[in-house]
Amino acid sequence: MTEGNEAGTAPALRVYGAEWCGDCRRTKRQLEGLAVGFDYVDLEADPAAADEARRISGRTNIPVVVYPDGSHQVEPSNAEVEAKLRELSLLDA
């Protein structure tokens, strides 16, 4: 279930989403393009994870992106994701 990761490295963040969700596909593409490791949780394959995503975000919208510092974003734009990754020093300069 881990994507965008080199073997043996822990995911930098977690993304809750579904393949039918355009914003989820966009966020996955962005993270893969930036070579940022992430754990993708497919809510269609794991419906119980939807409750976890809802608990984290307080909403039913996806994607939910959870960062290593415990913060999260719901339906973030590419600019918002990139800004947060830079804030956490998860992108190479």
N, CA, C and O atoms as a CHARMM CRD file, in Angstrom:
* protein
*
  372
    1    1 MET  N      0.82000  -1.19500   0.00000 PROA 1      0.00000
    2    1 MET  CA     0.00000   0.00000   0.00000 PROA 1      0.00000
    3    1 MET  C      0.85900   1.25200   0.00000 PROA 1      0.00000
    4    1 MET  O      0.33400   2.34400  -0.21800 PROA 1      0.00000
    5    2 THR  N      2.16500   1.13600   0.23700 PROA 2      0.00000
    6    2 THR  CA     3.03400   2.30100   0.22500 PROA 2      0.00000
    7    2 THR  C      3.39500   2.64700  -1.21100 PROA 2      0.00000
    8    2 THR  O      3.74400   1.76900  -2.00000 PROA 2      0.00000
    9    3 GLU  N      3.30900   3.91600  -1.54100 PROA 3      0.00000
   10    3 GLU  CA     3.64000   4.37000  -2.87900 PROA 3      0.00000
   11    3 GLU  C      4.62000   5.52000  -2.77800 PROA 3      0.00000
   12    3 GLU  O      4.70200   6.20400  -1.75800 PROA 3      0.00000
   13    4 GLY  N      5.36300   5.72300  -3.85700 PROA 4      0.00000
   14    4 GLY  CA     6.27100   6.85200  -3.89600 PROA 4      0.00000
   15    4 GLY  C      7.39000   6.73600  -2.88300 PROA 4      0.00000
   16    4 GLY  O      7.94300   7.74800  -2.45100 PROA 4      0.00000
   17    5 ASN  N      7.72900   5.52300  -2.50100 PROA 5      0.00000
   18    5 ASN  CA     8.70200   5.27700  -1.45400 PROA 5      0.00000
   19    5 ASN  C      9.83300   4.42000  -1.96200 PROA 5      0.00000
   20    5 ASN  O      9.61600   3.52800  -2.78200 PROA 5      0.00000
   21    6 GLU  N     11.03900   4.67500  -1.48900 PROA 6      0.00000
   22    6 GLU  CA    12.13300   3.76200  -1.75400 PROA 6      0.00000
   23    6 GLU  C     12.02400   2.60700  -0.77100 PROA 6      0.00000
   24    6 GLU  O     11.56900   2.78400   0.35800 PROA 6      0.00000
   25    7 ALA  N     12.44000   1.43800  -1.20100 PROA 7      0.00000
   26    7 ALA  CA    12.36000   0.26200  -0.33000 PROA 7      0.00000
   27    7 ALA  C     13.13300   0.51400   0.95500 PROA 7      0.00000
   28    7 ALA  O     14.25000   1.03000   0.93900 PROA 7      0.00000
   29    8 GLY  N     12.52000   0.14100   2.05500 PROA 8      0.00000
   30    8 GLY  CA    13.19800   0.23900   3.34200 PROA 8      0.00000
   31    8 GLY  C     13.07800   1.58100   4.03400 PROA 8      0.00000
   32    8 GLY  O     13.58900   1.74400   5.14200 PROA 8      0.00000
   33    9 THR  N     12.41800   2.54800   3.41500 PROA 9      0.00000
   34    9 THR  CA    12.26400   3.83900   4.08200 PROA 9      0.00000
   35    9 THR  C     10.83400   3.98300   4.56600 PROA 9      0.00000
   36    9 THR  O      9.90100   3.50800   3.91900 PROA 9      0.00000
   37   10 ALA  N     10.66400   4.62900   5.69000 PROA 10     0.00000
   38   10 ALA  CA     9.32300   4.83200   6.25300 PROA 10     0.00000
   39   10 ALA  C      8.61400   5.93400   5.48100 PROA 10     0.00000
   40   10 ALA  O      9.24800   6.90200   5.06200 PROA 10     0.00000
   41   11 PRO  N      7.31300   5.79900   5.28900 PROA 11     0.00000
   42   11 PRO  CA     6.58200   6.86300   4.59600 PROA 11     0.00000
   43   11 PRO  C      6.66400   8.17600   5.36400 PROA 11     0.00000
   44   11 PRO  O      6.61100   8.20000   6.59400 PROA 11     0.00000
   45   12 ALA  N      6.79500   9.25700   4.61900 PROA 12     0.00000
   46   12 ALA  CA     6.87700  10.57600   5.24100 PROA 12     0.00000
   47   12 ALA  C      5.50700  11.06100   5.67100 PROA 12     0.00000
   48   12 ALA  O      5.38400  11.85500   6.60400 PROA 12     0.00000
   49   13 LEU  N      4.47500  10.57900   4.98700 PROA 13     0.00000
   50   13 LEU  CA     3.12800  11.02300   5.30500 PROA 13     0.00000
   51   13 LEU  C      2.11900   9.99300   4.81900 PROA 13     0.00000
   52   13 LEU  O      2.48000   9.01700   4.16200 PROA 13     0.00000
   53   14 ARG  N      0.85200  10.22000   5.14700 PROA 14     0.00000
   54   14 ARG  CA    -0.22900   9.29500   4.78000 PROA 14     0.00000
   55   14 ARG  C     -1.31500  10.06100   4.05000 PROA 14     0.00000
   56   14 ARG  O     -1.66000  11.18300   4.42400 PROA 14     0.00000
   57   15 VAL  N     -1.85400   9.44300   3.00100 PROA 15     0.00000
   58   15 VAL  CA    -2.92800  10.03900   2.21300 PROA 15     0.00000
   59   15 VAL  C     -4.10500   9.07200   2.21300 PROA 15     0.00000
   60   15 VAL  O     -3.96800   7.91600   1.81300 PROA 15     0.00000
   61   16 TYR  N     -5.25100   9.54600   2.65900 PROA 16     0.00000
   62   16 TYR  CA    -6.49500   8.77600   2.60500 PROA 16     0.00000
   63   16 TYR  C     -7.25200   9.24600   1.38000 PROA 16     0.00000
   64   16 TYR  O     -7.48600  10.44400   1.21900 PROA 16     0.00000
   65   17 GLY  N     -7.64300   8.31200   0.50500 PROA 17     0.00000
   66   17 GLY  CA    -8.34900   8.71100  -0.69000 PROA 17     0.00000
   67   17 GLY  C     -9.02500   7.54600  -1.37600 PROA 17     0.00000
   68   17 GLY  O     -9.12200   6.45100  -0.82400 PROA 17     0.00000
   69   18 ALA  N     -9.49100   7.79500  -2.59200 PROA 18     0.00000
   70   18 ALA  CA   -10.15500   6.78200  -3.40800 PROA 18     0.00000
   71   18 ALA  C     -9.82500   7.07300  -4.86700 PROA 18     0.00000
   72   18 ALA  O     -9.63500   8.22600  -5.25400 PROA 18     0.00000
   73   19 GLU  N     -9.76200   6.03000  -5.66000 PROA 19     0.00000
   74   19 GLU  CA    -9.38600   6.19100  -7.07100 PROA 19     0.00000
   75   19 GLU  C    -10.40600   7.00700  -7.86400 PROA 19     0.00000
   76   19 GLU  O    -10.03100   7.63400  -8.85500 PROA 19     0.00000
   77   20 TRP  N    -11.66900   7.02200  -7.47000 PROA 20     0.00000
   78   20 TRP  CA   -12.68600   7.79000  -8.19600 PROA 20     0.00000
   79   20 TRP  C    -12.57300   9.29000  -7.92600 PROA 20     0.00000
   80   20 TRP  O    -13.22200  10.09600  -8.59400 PROA 20     0.00000
   81   21 CYS  N    -11.75600   9.65800  -6.95500 PROA 21     0.00000
   82   21 CYS  CA   -11.61800  11.05400  -6.51200 PROA 21     0.00000
   83   21 CYS  C    -10.50400  11.75700  -7.29200 PROA 21     0.00000
   84   21 CYS  O     -9.32900  11.41400  -7.16000 PROA 21     0.00000
   85   22 GLY  N    -10.88600  12.73900  -8.10100 PROA 22     0.00000
   86   22 GLY  CA    -9.90200  13.47600  -8.88800 PROA 22     0.00000
   87   22 GLY  C     -8.86600  14.19100  -8.04200 PROA 22     0.00000
   88   22 GLY  O     -7.68600  14.19800  -8.39500 PROA 22     0.00000
   89   23 ASP  N     -9.27800  14.79700  -6.92600 PROA 23     0.00000
   90   23 ASP  CA    -8.33000  15.48500  -6.05300 PROA 23     0.00000
   91   23 ASP  C     -7.33700  14.49200  -5.44000 PROA 23     0.00000
   92   23 ASP  O     -6.16900  14.82400  -5.23800 PROA 23     0.00000
   93   24 CYS  N     -7.80400  13.27600  -5.14700 PROA 24     0.00000
   94   24 CYS  CA    -6.92400  12.24700  -4.58900 PROA 24     0.00000
   95   24 CYS  C     -5.87000  11.84400  -5.61300 PROA 24     0.00000
   96   24 CYS  O     -4.69000  11.72500  -5.28400 PROA 24     0.00000
   97   25 ARG  N     -6.29700  11.63500  -6.84900 PROA 25     0.00000
   98   25 ARG  CA    -5.35100  11.26600  -7.91200 PROA 25     0.00000
   99   25 ARG  C     -4.34100  12.38800  -8.14100 PROA 25     0.00000
  100   25 ARG  O     -3.15700  12.12900  -8.35800 PROA 25     0.00000
  101   26 ARG  N     -4.80900  13.62900  -8.09300 PROA 26     0.00000
  102   26 ARG  CA    -3.91300  14.78700  -8.28400 PROA 26     0.00000
  103   26 ARG  C     -2.86400  14.84500  -7.18600 PROA 26     0.00000
  104   26 ARG  O     -1.68300  15.05200  -7.46100 PROA 26     0.00000
  105   27 THR  N     -3.29300  14.66400  -5.94400 PROA 27     0.00000
  106   27 THR  CA    -2.35400  14.72300  -4.81600 PROA 27     0.00000
  107   27 THR  C     -1.33800  13.59100  -4.89200 PROA 27     0.00000
  108   27 THR  O     -0.15000  13.80600  -4.65000 PROA 27     0.00000
  109   28 LYS  N     -1.79800  12.38500  -5.22700 PROA 28     0.00000
  110   28 LYS  CA    -0.86700  11.25200  -5.39600 PROA 28     0.00000
  111   28 LYS  C      0.16100  11.56300  -6.48000 PROA 28     0.00000
  112   28 LYS  O      1.35600  11.34100  -6.28300 PROA 28     0.00000
  113   29 ARG  N     -0.29800  12.07800  -7.62700 PROA 29     0.00000
  114   29 ARG  CA     0.61900  12.41900  -8.73200 PROA 29     0.00000
  115   29 ARG  C      1.64000  13.45600  -8.28300 PROA 29     0.00000
  116   29 ARG  O      2.82300  13.35600  -8.60600 PROA 29     0.00000
  117   30 GLN  N      1.17100  14.45900  -7.53200 PROA 30     0.00000
  118   30 GLN  CA     2.07700  15.50800  -7.06700 PROA 30     0.00000
  119   30 GLN  C      3.15600  14.91600  -6.16500 PROA 30     0.00000
  120   30 GLN  O      4.34100  15.19000  -6.35700 PROA 30     0.00000
  121   31 LEU  N      2.76200  14.11200  -5.19300 PROA 31     0.00000
  122   31 LEU  CA     3.73000  13.53600  -4.26000 PROA 31     0.00000
  123   31 LEU  C      4.71700  12.62100  -4.97800 PROA 31     0.00000
  124   31 LEU  O      5.91400  12.63500  -4.69000 PROA 31     0.00000
  125   32 GLU  N      4.20600  11.82800  -5.91300 PROA 32     0.00000
  126   32 GLU  CA     5.09600  10.95800  -6.69600 PROA 32     0.00000
  127   32 GLU  C      6.07400  11.79400  -7.51100 PROA 32     0.00000
  128   32 GLU  O      7.25800  11.46700  -7.58500 PROA 32     0.00000
  129   33 GLY  N      5.59000  12.86500  -8.12100 PROA 33     0.00000
  130   33 GLY  CA     6.44500  13.74500  -8.91400 PROA 33     0.00000
  131   33 GLY  C      7.51000  14.44500  -8.08800 PROA 33     0.00000
  132   33 GLY  O      8.60300  14.73000  -8.57700 PROA 33     0.00000
  133   34 LEU  N      7.18200  14.71900  -6.82900 PROA 34     0.00000
  134   34 LEU  CA     8.14100  15.36600  -5.92400 PROA 34     0.00000
  135   34 LEU  C      9.03100  14.34800  -5.22200 PROA 34     0.00000
  136   34 LEU  O      9.91900  14.72100  -4.45500 PROA 34     0.00000
  137   35 ALA  N      8.79600  13.06000  -5.48300 PROA 35     0.00000
  138   35 ALA  CA     9.55600  11.96300  -4.86700 PROA 35     0.00000
  139   35 ALA  C      9.45900  11.99600  -3.34400 PROA 35     0.00000
  140   35 ALA  O     10.44100  11.75300  -2.64400 PROA 35     0.00000
  141   36 VAL  N      8.27500  12.29800  -2.84600 PROA 36     0.00000
  142   36 VAL  CA     8.01100  12.30100  -1.40700 PROA 36     0.00000
  143   36 VAL  C      7.33900  10.97500  -1.06100 PROA 36     0.00000
  144   36 VAL  O      6.30900  10.63000  -1.64000 PROA 36     0.00000
  145   37 GLY  N      7.91600  10.23500  -0.12600 PROA 37     0.00000
  146   37 GLY  CA     7.32600   8.97000   0.27500 PROA 37     0.00000
  147   37 GLY  C      6.00900   9.17500   1.00200 PROA 37     0.00000
  148   37 GLY  O      5.86800  10.09200   1.81100 PROA 37     0.00000
  149   38 PHE  N      5.04200   8.30800   0.70400 PROA 38     0.00000
  150   38 PHE  CA     3.75700   8.40200   1.39000 PROA 38     0.00000
  151   38 PHE  C      3.09600   7.04300   1.41500 PROA 38     0.00000
  152   38 PHE  O      3.35900   6.17800   0.58000 PROA 38     0.00000
  153   39 ASP  N      2.23800   6.88300   2.38800 PROA 39     0.00000
  154   39 ASP  CA     1.43500   5.67900   2.52500 PROA 39     0.00000
  155   39 ASP  C      0.04100   6.04800   2.04700 PROA 39     0.00000
  156   39 ASP  O     -0.59900   6.93100   2.61800 PROA 39     0.00000
  157   40 TYR  N     -0.43800   5.37300   0.99700 PROA 40     0.00000
  158   40 TYR  CA    -1.75300   5.66900   0.44800 PROA 40     0.00000
  159   40 TYR  C     -2.75600   4.66500   0.99600 PROA 40     0.00000
  160   40 TYR  O     -2.56500   3.45600   0.86900 PROA 40     0.00000
  161   41 VAL  N     -3.82200   5.16600   1.60400 PROA 41     0.00000
  162   41 VAL  CA    -4.88100   4.31900   2.13900 PROA 41     0.00000
  163   41 VAL  C     -6.08900   4.46000   1.22900 PROA 41     0.00000
  164   41 VAL  O     -6.73700   5.50700   1.20600 PROA 41     0.00000
  165   42 ASP  N     -6.39000   3.40900   0.47900 PROA 42     0.00000
  166   42 ASP  CA    -7.51700   3.39800  -0.45100 PROA 42     0.00000
  167   42 ASP  C     -8.78600   3.09300   0.33900 PROA 42     0.00000
  168   42 ASP  O     -8.96900   1.97700   0.82700 PROA 42     0.00000
  169   43 LEU  N     -9.64600   4.07300   0.45900 PROA 43     0.00000
  170   43 LEU  CA   -10.85500   3.92600   1.27000 PROA 43     0.00000
  171   43 LEU  C    -11.86400   2.96700   0.65500 PROA 43     0.00000
  172   43 LEU  O    -12.75200   2.47700   1.35200 PROA 43     0.00000
  173   44 GLU  N    -11.74100   2.69200  -0.63600 PROA 44     0.00000
  174   44 GLU  CA   -12.60200   1.68600  -1.25100 PROA 44     0.00000
  175   44 GLU  C    -12.13700   0.28400  -0.88200 PROA 44     0.00000
  176   44 GLU  O    -12.95700  -0.60300  -0.64500 PROA 44     0.00000
  177   45 ALA  N    -10.82500   0.08400  -0.83400 PROA 45     0.00000
  178   45 ALA  CA   -10.27500  -1.22400  -0.48200 PROA 45     0.00000
  179   45 ALA  C    -10.35000  -1.47900   1.02000 PROA 45     0.00000
  180   45 ALA  O    -10.40900  -2.62900   1.45700 PROA 45     0.00000
  181   46 ASP  N    -10.34700  -0.39900   1.81200 PROA 46     0.00000
  182   46 ASP  CA   -10.37000  -0.50600   3.27100 PROA 46     0.00000
  183   46 ASP  C    -11.43000   0.45600   3.82800 PROA 46     0.00000
  184   46 ASP  O    -11.09400   1.52000   4.34700 PROA 46     0.00000
  185   47 PRO  N    -12.70900   0.07700   3.71600 PROA 47     0.00000
  186   47 PRO  CA   -13.78500   0.99000   4.13800 PROA 47     0.00000
  187   47 PRO  C    -13.68600   1.42600   5.60400 PROA 47     0.00000
  188   47 PRO  O    -14.11800   2.52700   5.94400 PROA 47     0.00000
  189   48 ALA  N    -13.12700   0.58800   6.47100 PROA 48     0.00000
  190   48 ALA  CA   -12.98500   0.97300   7.87600 PROA 48     0.00000
  191   48 ALA  C    -12.04400   2.17100   8.02800 PROA 48     0.00000
  192   48 ALA  O    -12.14700   2.92200   8.99800 PROA 48     0.00000
  193   49 ALA  N    -11.14000   2.34700   7.08300 PROA 49     0.00000
  194   49 ALA  CA   -10.20700   3.47400   7.14600 PROA 49     0.00000
  195   49 ALA  C    -10.94400   4.80100   6.94300 PROA 49     0.00000
  196   49 ALA  O    -10.44000   5.85300   7.33700 PROA 49     0.00000
  197   50 ALA  N    -12.12700   4.76100   6.33400 PROA 50     0.00000
  198   50 ALA  CA   -12.90700   5.99400   6.16500 PROA 50     0.00000
  199   50 ALA  C    -13.25500   6.59100   7.52200 PROA 50     0.00000
  200   50 ALA  O    -13.26700   7.81100   7.68600 PROA 50     0.00000
  201   51 ASP  N    -13.53900   5.72500   8.49700 PROA 51     0.00000
  202   51 ASP  CA   -13.82000   6.21300   9.85100 PROA 51     0.00000
  203   51 ASP  C    -12.58500   6.88200  10.44200 PROA 51     0.00000
  204   51 ASP  O    -12.69000   7.90200  11.12400 PROA 51     0.00000
  205   52 GLU  N    -11.41900   6.30800  10.18200 PROA 52     0.00000
  206   52 GLU  CA   -10.16800   6.88900  10.68300 PROA 52     0.00000
  207   52 GLU  C     -9.92800   8.25100  10.03500 PROA 52     0.00000
  208   52 GLU  O     -9.56100   9.20400  10.72200 PROA 52     0.00000
  209   53 ALA  N    -10.13100   8.35300   8.72400 PROA 53     0.00000
  210   53 ALA  CA    -9.95000   9.62900   8.02700 PROA 53     0.00000
  211   53 ALA  C    -10.93900  10.67300   8.55000 PROA 53     0.00000
  212   53 ALA  O    -10.58200  11.83700   8.73100 PROA 53     0.00000
  213   54 ARG  N    -12.17300  10.25400   8.79100 PROA 54     0.00000
  214   54 ARG  CA   -13.20500  11.16500   9.31600 PROA 54     0.00000
  215   54 ARG  C    -12.84400  11.62300  10.73200 PROA 54     0.00000
  216   54 ARG  O    -13.04100  12.78600  11.08500 PROA 54     0.00000
  217   55 ARG  N    -12.31500  10.70200  11.53500 PROA 55     0.00000
  218   55 ARG  CA   -11.90500  11.05300  12.90100 PROA 55     0.00000
  219   55 ARG  C    -10.77900  12.09100  12.86700 PROA 55     0.00000
  220   55 ARG  O    -10.77800  13.03600  13.65500 PROA 55     0.00000
  221   56 ILE  N     -9.83800  11.91300  11.96800 PROA 56     0.00000
  222   56 ILE  CA    -8.70700  12.83700  11.85700 PROA 56     0.00000
  223   56 ILE  C     -9.16300  14.22200  11.41400 PROA 56     0.00000
  224   56 ILE  O     -8.77800  15.23500  11.99600 PROA 56     0.00000
  225   57 SER  N    -10.00000  14.24400  10.36400 PROA 57     0.00000
  226   57 SER  CA   -10.33400  15.52900   9.74400 PROA 57     0.00000
  227   57 SER  C    -11.61700  16.16100  10.25700 PROA 57     0.00000
  228   57 SER  O    -11.80700  17.37100  10.13200 PROA 57     0.00000
  229   58 GLY  N    -12.50300  15.35000  10.83700 PROA 58     0.00000
  230   58 GLY  CA   -13.79100  15.86400  11.24900 PROA 58     0.00000
  231   58 GLY  C    -14.72500  16.09300  10.07600 PROA 58     0.00000
  232   58 GLY  O    -15.78200  16.70600  10.22700 PROA 58     0.00000
  233   59 ARG  N    -14.33700  15.60000   8.90300 PROA 59     0.00000
  234   59 ARG  CA   -15.10600  15.79900   7.68300 PROA 59     0.00000
  235   59 ARG  C    -15.15300  14.49800   6.88900 PROA 59     0.00000
  236   59 ARG  O    -14.44100  13.54400   7.20200 PROA 59     0.00000
  237   60 THR  N    -15.98400  14.46800   5.87300 PROA 60     0.00000
  238   60 THR  CA   -16.04500  13.29600   5.00700 PROA 60     0.00000
  239   60 THR  C    -15.34300  13.54300   3.67600 PROA 60     0.00000
  240   60 THR  O    -15.30900  12.65200   2.82800 PROA 60     0.00000
  241   61 ASN  N    -14.78700  14.72800   3.47900 PROA 61     0.00000
  242   61 ASN  CA   -14.09800  15.06600   2.23300 PROA 61     0.00000
  243   61 ASN  C    -12.75100  14.35600   2.15500 PROA 61     0.00000
  244   61 ASN  O    -12.11000  14.09300   3.17200 PROA 61     0.00000
  245   62 ILE  N    -12.33600  14.05100   0.91900 PROA 62     0.00000
  246   62 ILE  CA   -11.02400  13.45700   0.68600 PROA 62     0.00000
  247   62 ILE  C    -10.37000  14.17600  -0.49100 PROA 62     0.00000
  248   62 ILE  O    -11.07000  14.77800  -1.30600 PROA 62     0.00000
  249   63 PRO  N     -9.06000  14.12700  -0.59400 PROA 63     0.00000
  250   63 PRO  CA    -8.14500  13.37800   0.24900 PROA 63     0.00000
  251   63 PRO  C     -7.90100  14.05700   1.59300 PROA 63     0.00000
  252   63 PRO  O     -8.07400  15.26500   1.75400 PROA 63     0.00000
  253   64 VAL  N     -7.49600  13.23500   2.53600 PROA 64     0.00000
  254   64 VAL  CA    -6.99600  13.72100   3.81900 PROA 64     0.00000
  255   64 VAL  C     -5.50600  13.39200   3.81600 PROA 64     0.00000
  256   64 VAL  O     -5.11900  12.22900   3.71000 PROA 64     0.00000
  257   65 VAL  N     -4.68100  14.41900   3.93100 PROA 65     0.00000
  258   65 VAL  CA    -3.22900  14.24600   3.94500 PROA 65     0.00000
  259   65 VAL  C     -2.76100  14.48100   5.37000 PROA 65     0.00000
  260   65 VAL  O     -2.96500  15.56100   5.92600 PROA 65     0.00000
  261   66 VAL  N     -2.12800  13.46600   5.96800 PROA 66     0.00000
  262   66 VAL  CA    -1.65600  13.55500   7.34500 PROA 66     0.00000
  263   66 VAL  C     -0.13000  13.61300   7.30800 PROA 66     0.00000
  264   66 VAL  O      0.52600  12.75600   6.71700 PROA 66     0.00000
  265   67 TYR  N      0.41600  14.63600   7.94900 PROA 67     0.00000
  266   67 TYR  CA     1.85600  14.89500   7.92300 PROA 67     0.00000
  267   67 TYR  C      2.53800  14.33100   9.16300 PROA 67     0.00000
  268   67 TYR  O      1.87900  14.07500  10.17100 PROA 67     0.00000
  269   68 PRO  N      3.86200  14.13400   9.09400 PROA 68     0.00000
  270   68 PRO  CA     4.59100  13.55600  10.22800 PROA 68     0.00000
  271   68 PRO  C      4.48700  14.36100  11.52000 PROA 68     0.00000
  272   68 PRO  O      4.68300  13.81100  12.60400 PROA 68     0.00000
  273   69 ASP  N      4.18000  15.66100  11.42000 PROA 69     0.00000
  274   69 ASP  CA     4.06600  16.47900  12.63000 PROA 69     0.00000
  275   69 ASP  C      2.68300  16.36600  13.27000 PROA 69     0.00000
  276   69 ASP  O      2.40000  17.02900  14.26800 PROA 69     0.00000
  277   70 GLY  N      1.80500  15.50500  12.67900 PROA 70     0.00000
  278   70 GLY  CA     0.46900  15.31200  13.23000 PROA 70     0.00000
  279   70 GLY  C     -0.58400  16.22100  12.63800 PROA 70     0.00000
  280   70 GLY  O     -1.77300  16.02900  12.89400 PROA 70     0.00000
  281   71 SER  N     -0.18200  17.20600  11.85600 PROA 71     0.00000
  282   71 SER  CA    -1.14800  18.08600  11.21600 PROA 71     0.00000
  283   71 SER  C     -1.74300  17.38100  10.00200 PROA 71     0.00000
  284   71 SER  O     -1.23500  16.35600   9.54900 PROA 71     0.00000
  285   72 HSD  N     -2.83200  17.95300   9.48600 PROA 72     0.00000
  286   72 HSD  CA    -3.45400  17.36200   8.30800 PROA 72     0.00000
  287   72 HSD  C     -4.08000  18.45600   7.44500 PROA 72     0.00000
  288   72 HSD  O     -4.32500  19.57400   7.89900 PROA 72     0.00000
  289   73 GLN  N     -4.33000  18.09700   6.18800 PROA 73     0.00000
  290   73 GLN  CA    -5.04100  18.96900   5.26400 PROA 73     0.00000
  291   73 GLN  C     -6.13300  18.14000   4.60800 PROA 73     0.00000
  292   73 GLN  O     -5.95200  16.94900   4.35200 PROA 73     0.00000
  293   74 VAL  N     -7.26700  18.77700   4.33900 PROA 74     0.00000
  294   74 VAL  CA    -8.38500  18.12000   3.65900 PROA 74     0.00000
  295   74 VAL  C     -8.57100  18.80800   2.31300 PROA 74     0.00000
  296   74 VAL  O     -8.68300  20.03300   2.25000 PROA 74     0.00000
  297   75 GLU  N     -8.60300  18.02900   1.24000 PROA 75     0.00000
  298   75 GLU  CA    -8.73200  18.54600  -0.11700 PROA 75     0.00000
  299   75 GLU  C     -7.75100  19.68800  -0.39000 PROA 75     0.00000
  300   75 GLU  O     -8.15400  20.74200  -0.88100 PROA 75     0.00000
  301   76 PRO  N     -6.46800  19.49000  -0.07700 PROA 76     0.00000
  302   76 PRO  CA    -5.51800  20.58500  -0.27700 PROA 76     0.00000
  303   76 PRO  C     -5.19300  20.80700  -1.75200 PROA 76     0.00000
  304   76 PRO  O     -5.24300  19.88000  -2.56100 PROA 76     0.00000
  305   77 SER  N     -4.86300  22.04100  -2.08000 PROA 77     0.00000
  306   77 SER  CA    -4.36700  22.35800  -3.41900 PROA 77     0.00000
  307   77 SER  C     -2.90700  21.90500  -3.50500 PROA 77     0.00000
  308   77 SER  O     -2.27500  21.62500  -2.48600 PROA 77     0.00000
  309   78 ASN  N     -2.38300  21.83800  -4.71900 PROA 78     0.00000
  310   78 ASN  CA    -0.96700  21.49300  -4.88100 PROA 78     0.00000
  311   78 ASN  C     -0.07900  22.49800  -4.14800 PROA 78     0.00000
  312   78 ASN  O      0.92100  22.11900  -3.53800 PROA 78     0.00000
  313   79 ALA  N     -0.44600  23.77700  -4.20900 PROA 79     0.00000
  314   79 ALA  CA     0.35200  24.81200  -3.54300 PROA 79     0.00000
  315   79 ALA  C      0.34600  24.61300  -2.02800 PROA 79     0.00000
  316   79 ALA  O      1.37200  24.80900  -1.37600 PROA 79     0.00000
  317   80 GLU  N     -0.79400  24.22600  -1.46500 PROA 80     0.00000
  318   80 GLU  CA    -0.87400  24.00300  -0.01700 PROA 80     0.00000
  319   80 GLU  C     -0.02600  22.79900   0.39500 PROA 80     0.00000
  320   80 GLU  O      0.66000  22.83800   1.41700 PROA 80     0.00000
  321   81 VAL  N     -0.07700  21.73600  -0.40100 PROA 81     0.00000
  322   81 VAL  CA     0.73800  20.55600  -0.09100 PROA 81     0.00000
  323   81 VAL  C      2.21800  20.91200  -0.17200 PROA 81     0.00000
  324   81 VAL  O      2.98900  20.58100   0.72800 PROA 81     0.00000
  325   82 GLU  N      2.60900  21.58000  -1.23900 PROA 82     0.00000
  326   82 GLU  CA     4.01300  21.92800  -1.40000 PROA 82     0.00000
  327   82 GLU  C      4.49600  22.84500  -0.27300 PROA 82     0.00000
  328   82 GLU  O      5.60000  22.66000   0.23900 PROA 82     0.00000
  329   83 ALA  N      3.68900  23.82400   0.11700 PROA 83     0.00000
  330   83 ALA  CA     4.07200  24.73200   1.20400 PROA 83     0.00000
  331   83 ALA  C      4.28000  23.95600   2.50200 PROA 83     0.00000
  332   83 ALA  O      5.23600  24.21400   3.23300 PROA 83     0.00000
  333   84 LYS  N      3.39000  23.00700   2.79200 PROA 84     0.00000
  334   84 LYS  CA     3.52100  22.22300   4.02100 PROA 84     0.00000
  335   84 LYS  C      4.75300  21.33400   3.96300 PROA 84     0.00000
  336   84 LYS  O      5.46200  21.19900   4.96000 PROA 84     0.00000
  337   85 LEU  N      5.02000  20.72500   2.81200 PROA 85     0.00000
  338   85 LEU  CA     6.21600  19.89200   2.67100 PROA 85     0.00000
  339   85 LEU  C      7.48300  20.71600   2.88900 PROA 85     0.00000
  340   85 LEU  O      8.42900  20.25200   3.52600 PROA 85     0.00000
  341   86 ARG  N      7.49800  21.93300   2.36000 PROA 86     0.00000
  342   86 ARG  CA     8.66800  22.81200   2.55800 PROA 86     0.00000
  343   86 ARG  C      8.78800  23.21400   4.02300 PROA 86     0.00000
  344   86 ARG  O      9.88800  23.24600   4.57600 PROA 86     0.00000
  345   87 GLU  N      7.65700  23.52000   4.64900 PROA 87     0.00000
  346   87 GLU  CA     7.66600  23.88400   6.07300 PROA 87     0.00000
  347   87 GLU  C      8.27500  22.76600   6.91800 PROA 87     0.00000
  348   87 GLU  O      8.98900  23.02900   7.88600 PROA 87     0.00000
  349   88 LEU  N      7.99000  21.51900   6.54500 PROA 88     0.00000
  350   88 LEU  CA     8.49300  20.36500   7.29900 PROA 88     0.00000
  351   88 LEU  C      9.84500  19.87700   6.78400 PROA 88     0.00000
  352   88 LEU  O     10.35200  18.85100   7.23600 PROA 88     0.00000
  353   89 SER  N     10.42900  20.61700   5.83200 PROA 89     0.00000
  354   89 SER  CA    11.71800  20.24400   5.23700 PROA 89     0.00000
  355   89 SER  C     11.68100  18.84200   4.62200 PROA 89     0.00000
  356   89 SER  O     12.64300  18.08200   4.73400 PROA 89     0.00000
  357   90 LEU  N     10.55200  18.50700   3.96800 PROA 90     0.00000
  358   90 LEU  CA    10.43400  17.20300   3.32200 PROA 90     0.00000
  359   90 LEU  C     10.73900  17.25900   1.83600 PROA 90     0.00000
  360   90 LEU  O     10.69800  16.23700   1.15200 PROA 90     0.00000
  361   91 LEU  N     11.04700  18.46000   1.32900 PROA 91     0.00000
  362   91 LEU  CA    11.44000  18.60800  -0.06000 PROA 91     0.00000
  363   91 LEU  C     12.88600  19.03200  -0.13100 PROA 91     0.00000
  364   91 LEU  O     13.36700  19.80800   0.69500 PROA 91     0.00000
  365   92 ASP  N     13.57400  18.50900  -1.13500 PROA 92     0.00000
  366   92 ASP  CA    14.94700  18.96800  -1.37100 PROA 92     0.00000
  367   92 ASP  C     14.87500  20.40200  -1.88700 PROA 92     0.00000
  368   92 ASP  O     13.93400  20.77700  -2.58600 PROA 92     0.00000
  369   93 ALA  N     15.86100  21.18000  -1.54100 PROA 93     0.00000
  370   93 ALA  CA    15.86600  22.59600  -1.91300 PROA 93     0.00000
  371   93 ALA  C     15.92600  22.83900  -3.37900 PROA 93     0.00000
  372   93 ALA  O     15.93600  23.99000  -3.81400 PROA 93     0.00000
